[in-house]
Amino acid sequence: MMTRSERFGVRTFRQLPVILLLLLSFTLWVGCAGDDDDDVGDDDASSHVDLDDDDDGGDDDYADDDDYADDDDYDDDDDYLGDDDDDDDAGGDDDDTNGDDDFEPGKLTAGEWSDLDHWEFWRNLFTDNQGEENNWSEKETDWSFYTERRVSVNVTDGGDPVVDAKVELYEDDDLVWTARTDNAGVAELFLAPFEADAKVAAAAYSVKVTSGGKSQTSPATVPSWETPVAVELDGASPPDNLDLMFVVDTTGSMSDELSFLQVELADVIERVADEQSDVDIRLSVNFYRDTEDEYVVRSFPFTDDIDDALDDLDDQRASGGGDYPEAVEQALDDGIFDHTWSTSARARLLFLVLDAPPHRTSPIVESLHQSIEAAAKKGITIIPVAASGVDKTTEFLLRFFDILTGGTYVFLTDDSGIGNPHLEPTIGDYQIEYLNDLLVRLITEAVELAD
């Protein structure tokens, strides 16, 4: 069977020093073994595991790792920890180029998985019938995210989707969750997603939809993801604008991929601006590290000057960090609360590019809850992009983010041969794509209207 590496025509070398070591070893071996070289040179095709080799998509090296990347591959790796604080402006060591100064888009490879579209698969991950090894319920308690009480809503106007309608879930007269419809007229609501023991009460649940100065209230059951609540409303015309934000981890651990990511993201932005010429685009690029670094959050306001935002993106370098967790919660707080998001939009997308979780303390977890709830209320769709270094705890946290805001999970893969090893997520079968093409596809899907 053809491997993923062969499909992309890339070799899975990790770092230039490894290549030099292999070449030196090969030279010495030839000197000792003469012409017998039949066993050398065919390792690439067999060293990469095909998608079908792991039924549950899990990775045993990570699955039992409850704390932040306790694996020696992370903790003892100075390059990973980014010990280049003395070179904030220059960007640190040569790892962020992988020995190649010629960066072009279409190098990084990635996959995408929507838990909202595979809901039974997602919920089965937290049930006892999966067995101890495949029961991920502790990931819910790690961050106090509980997504099982989901209510899907579909809002139409004569069969056409009502875009960016405000949708509210009520328990009796109490408002419990607010979201906005996407370009397909769909909104996802959740009852008590931060409470472990919340019960579905024998109360009257209802959904209120508001658009174009009109509103409609319909009864609802919790959960009701299998049969969405259907609401008919003479709503407002679809907006013609897009808010696009990138929030990028620039700590030292990102040095193996940041330069590539900058080129890929610039390509994505330019292509979207060109291909979606009928949509008014505002762009914001934001960067974060950790406390005690040169900066914690370096943010830029929304602008319609794409070239100016691209310059801000290009100016960034990876440095700082030190320990594994970073100031993710401060970056989200800034991105969601301290930027002026459009009150009406075709889509509001926040791409969170990172390789590490936030610190896990009660105040930080509470901050995350507040940010995610506010993002859903504002209609901000969070799409995480997981880079090398993400562990299982971080993976599940990011998937909680995207589920509660109507997003999807994106993750880099080893197929490009760029950067440190990438965690295989606990998902079903997925397609390998080039990262830039994948992100352009997701943005296009978020703004295109049904014919």
DAMONOR-V222694 format. One record per backbone hydrogen bond with DSSP energy under -1.0 kcal/mol. NH is the residue of the N-H (numbers start at 1). CO is the residue of the C=O. E is the energy in kcal/mol with one decimal. If there is no record, write none. Layout:
nh->{NH | NH}
co->{CO | CO}
e->{E | E}
//
This chain:
nh->{7 | 8 | 10 | 19 | 20 | 21 | 22 | 23 | 24 | 25 | 26 | 27 | 28 | 29 | 30 | 31 | 32 | 33 | 34 | 36 | 37 | 40 | 47 | 53 | 54 | 62 | 63 | 65 | 66 | 74 | 75 | 76 | 77 | 81 | 82 | 83 | 84 | 87 | 91 | 96 | 97 | 100 | 110 | 111 | 113 | 122 | 123 | 124 | 125 | 126 | 127 | 130 | 131 | 136 | 139 | 141 | 142 | 144 | 145 | 146 | 150 | 151 | 153 | 154 | 155 | 156 | 157 | 160 | 162 | 164 | 166 | 167 | 168 | 169 | 170 | 171 | 172 | 174 | 176 | 177 | 179 | 181 | 182 | 185 | 187 | 189 | 191 | 195 | 203 | 206 | 207 | 208 | 209 | 210 | 211 | 214 | 216 | 218 | 220 | 224 | 229 | 231 | 233 | 235 | 242 | 243 | 244 | 245 | 246 | 247 | 248 | 249 | 250 | 252 | 254 | 255 | 257 | 258 | 261 | 262 | 263 | 264 | 265 | 266 | 267 | 268 | 269 | 270 | 271 | 272 | 273 | 274 | 275 | 276 | 279 | 280 | 282 | 283 | 284 | 286 | 287 | 288 | 289 | 293 | 298 | 303 | 306 | 309 | 310 | 311 | 312 | 313 | 314 | 315 | 316 | 319 | 322 | 322 | 323 | 326 | 327 | 328 | 331 | 332 | 333 | 334 | 335 | 336 | 337 | 338 | 341 | 346 | 349 | 350 | 351 | 352 | 353 | 354 | 361 | 365 | 366 | 367 | 368 | 369 | 370 | 371 | 372 | 373 | 374 | 375 | 376 | 377 | 378 | 380 | 381 | 383 | 385 | 386 | 387 | 390 | 395 | 396 | 397 | 398 | 399 | 400 | 401 | 402 | 403 | 404 | 406 | 407 | 409 | 410 | 411 | 412 | 413 | 417 | 427 | 433 | 435 | 438 | 439 | 440 | 441 | 442 | 443 | 444 | 445 | 446 | 447 | 448}
co->{3 | 4 | 5 | 15 | 16 | 17 | 18 | 19 | 20 | 21 | 22 | 23 | 24 | 25 | 26 | 27 | 28 | 29 | 30 | 33 | 35 | 37 | 43 | 50 | 51 | 59 | 59 | 62 | 64 | 71 | 71 | 72 | 74 | 77 | 78 | 78 | 82 | 84 | 87 | 93 | 94 | 97 | 433 | 411 | 409 | 118 | 119 | 120 | 122 | 123 | 124 | 127 | 128 | 125 | 136 | 137 | 138 | 140 | 140 | 193 | 148 | 189 | 187 | 229 | 185 | 231 | 160 | 157 | 155 | 181 | 210 | 179 | 208 | 177 | 206 | 174 | 204 | 171 | 169 | 169 | 167 | 165 | 186 | 182 | 153 | 151 | 149 | 192 | 201 | 170 | 218 | 168 | 216 | 166 | 214 | 211 | 209 | 207 | 205 | 150 | 152 | 154 | 156 | 233 | 280 | 347 | 282 | 349 | 284 | 351 | 286 | 353 | 288 | 320 | 251 | 252 | 254 | 254 | 257 | 258 | 259 | 260 | 261 | 262 | 263 | 264 | 265 | 266 | 267 | 268 | 269 | 270 | 271 | 272 | 276 | 240 | 242 | 303 | 244 | 246 | 298 | 248 | 296 | 290 | 287 | 283 | 304 | 305 | 306 | 307 | 308 | 309 | 310 | 311 | 313 | 250 | 81 | 320 | 321 | 357 | 289 | 326 | 327 | 328 | 329 | 330 | 331 | 332 | 333 | 334 | 339 | 241 | 243 | 381 | 245 | 383 | 247 | 385 | 359 | 361 | 362 | 363 | 364 | 365 | 366 | 367 | 368 | 369 | 370 | 371 | 372 | 373 | 374 | 375 | 348 | 350 | 352 | 410 | 354 | 387 | 391 | 392 | 393 | 394 | 395 | 396 | 397 | 398 | 399 | 400 | 403 | 402 | 113 | 384 | 111 | 386 | 109 | 414 | 425 | 110 | 108 | 434 | 435 | 436 | 437 | 438 | 439 | 440 | 441 | 442 | 443 | 444}
e->{-1.9 | -1.3 | -1.9 | -1.4 | -2.3 | -2.3 | -2.4 | -2.6 | -2.5 | -2.6 | -2.6 | -2.3 | -2.3 | -2.3 | -2.6 | -2.0 | -1.3 | -3.2 | -1.7 | -1.1 | -1.5 | -1.2 | -1.5 | -1.9 | -1.0 | -2.1 | -2.3 | -2.4 | -1.2 | -2.1 | -2.0 | -1.7 | -1.5 | -2.3 | -1.0 | -1.3 | -2.3 | -2.0 | -1.6 | -1.1 | -1.9 | -1.9 | -3.1 | -2.5 | -2.5 | -2.3 | -2.8 | -2.1 | -1.0 | -1.5 | -1.3 | -1.3 | -1.9 | -3.4 | -2.0 | -1.4 | -2.0 | -1.4 | -1.6 | -3.6 | -1.6 | -3.1 | -2.5 | -2.9 | -3.3 | -2.5 | -3.1 | -1.4 | -2.2 | -1.3 | -2.4 | -3.1 | -2.7 | -2.8 | -2.9 | -2.9 | -3.0 | -2.3 | -3.0 | -1.1 | -2.5 | -2.0 | -2.1 | -2.0 | -2.3 | -3.1 | -2.4 | -1.4 | -1.7 | -1.9 | -3.2 | -2.4 | -3.0 | -2.6 | -2.7 | -1.9 | -2.2 | -2.7 | -2.3 | -2.3 | -3.1 | -2.6 | -2.8 | -1.9 | -3.1 | -2.2 | -2.8 | -2.8 | -2.4 | -3.1 | -2.8 | -2.6 | -2.7 | -2.0 | -2.0 | -2.0 | -1.7 | -2.4 | -2.7 | -2.7 | -1.5 | -2.5 | -3.2 | -2.1 | -2.1 | -2.3 | -2.6 | -2.4 | -2.5 | -2.6 | -2.4 | -1.8 | -3.2 | -2.5 | -1.9 | -2.7 | -2.6 | -3.3 | -2.1 | -2.9 | -2.6 | -1.9 | -2.3 | -1.7 | -3.7 | -1.9 | -1.3 | -1.9 | -2.4 | -1.9 | -1.8 | -2.1 | -2.3 | -1.4 | -1.2 | -2.3 | -1.3 | -1.0 | -1.2 | -2.7 | -2.3 | -1.6 | -1.8 | -2.5 | -2.3 | -2.4 | -2.6 | -2.6 | -2.4 | -1.5 | -1.3 | -2.7 | -2.8 | -3.1 | -2.9 | -1.4 | -2.9 | -2.0 | -1.1 | -2.8 | -2.4 | -2.0 | -2.4 | -2.2 | -2.3 | -2.3 | -2.7 | -2.5 | -2.1 | -2.5 | -2.3 | -2.0 | -2.4 | -3.0 | -3.3 | -2.9 | -3.2 | -2.6 | -2.9 | -1.4 | -2.7 | -2.4 | -1.8 | -2.6 | -1.9 | -2.1 | -2.1 | -2.2 | -2.3 | -2.2 | -1.3 | -4.1 | -2.4 | -1.9 | -2.1 | -2.9 | -2.2 | -1.6 | -1.6 | -2.9 | -2.8 | -2.5 | -2.6 | -2.2 | -2.3 | -2.4 | -2.4 | -2.7 | -2.8 | -1.4 | -1.1 | -2.3}
//
